[in-house]
Amino acid sequence: MPALPNHPVPVQRPDAMLAAMPTVEVILPHHRYEVLIQCGALDQLGPQVHDRLPHRRCALILDQAIATTHGRQAADSLRGAGYEPLVADFATSEPLKSLDTVAAMLSKLAGDRIERKSPLVAMGGGILTDTAGFAAACWLRGVPLVMVPTTLLSMVDAAVGGKVGVNLPQGKNLVGAFHQPSLVLIDPNVLATLPQRELRCGLAECIKHAIIRDPDLWTWTSENLERVLALDPGAMQTLIARNVAIKAAVVMADEREAGERAHLNFGHTFAHAIEAAQTSTPDESRYHHGEAVALGMIAATTLAVLLDRADRGMLDELIALLDRAGLPVRADNLAPTARLMELMKLDKKVSDDRIRLILPRCIGEVEIDDSVPTRWIERAWDSIRA
Ligand code: GLY
């Protein structure tokens, strides 16, 4: 299989211990990579990266929130494998997921003379991996990228599949690229320091995966929710591996979102409008991404029920599971519906001014619809207001 420039295909397996690491393979027409998932994997970061991308230099771009804890562990592992890493940390928040932050990252890479074959290791939550991933796509027209996601949301979604990018004041993720990583390394142990609120946000994406593809995962998640919320290592490993496998399968079927990859946007057209409407809301009162996705999935499912495409029972089950997961099921501070509709039309998935929605038929199956009349979408917005 041919490799893209700057994207070496793994040429050799790691040693026996590492070869046993649970792995999901992402196989694309011109590139393949592995997602390694194991408690304690972070200590193996250096050897794993070096095995695939040997070079003297590398860049470790870190989320400030984990710089002094897991960041140090990652830097030590890279040094232990022989790298001389540039280590730089950045604060993260939705407003900081911006071109200014990308410029600051590029300036660090330039100042440190990071070369075309130097891997850029992006370590943090989805905001950091999206932003640093975009810097990796731009720097010298693309350097190899390694994702080390440290939130549940970035482990099961953002770090896999190659979408990188940043927000503009006009909307979420409006500037970006497809830049597939060369390796994704997931250590569920790092979730021990993740705030519960962010763990719950990650669960919203897991519930999304179950709805779009996998009724068995839905049942498993419902039966194991308490173990997951308590960070039981076996449950976390299973949850992450099953969700990564779904994300990988969707990406392998449709890398560039010509069709079915759009299913991953279930709940997101509503969610992005919720998030875009809160740019001047103080940080502490904003809905975080996973919370907005939970509300968006309820709005989209309500719409499917209103249109007679899905059962009321499915909506009730979804609300009950999201509620048990500690996610919002009603919104008490939503922008006016007219404003939310305006923001939905700015979404990058709009085509010929038509809002493209993902609507569920049942648990495990969704469809794309870009012809839902505006008045029904407005009713769905009204249905999630407290
Ligand atoms: N997060 C949606 C996608 O990767 O396509």
Residues whose N, C-alpha, C, O or C-beta is under 5 A from the ligand:
A	BS01	LIG	V160 G161 K163 R261 L264
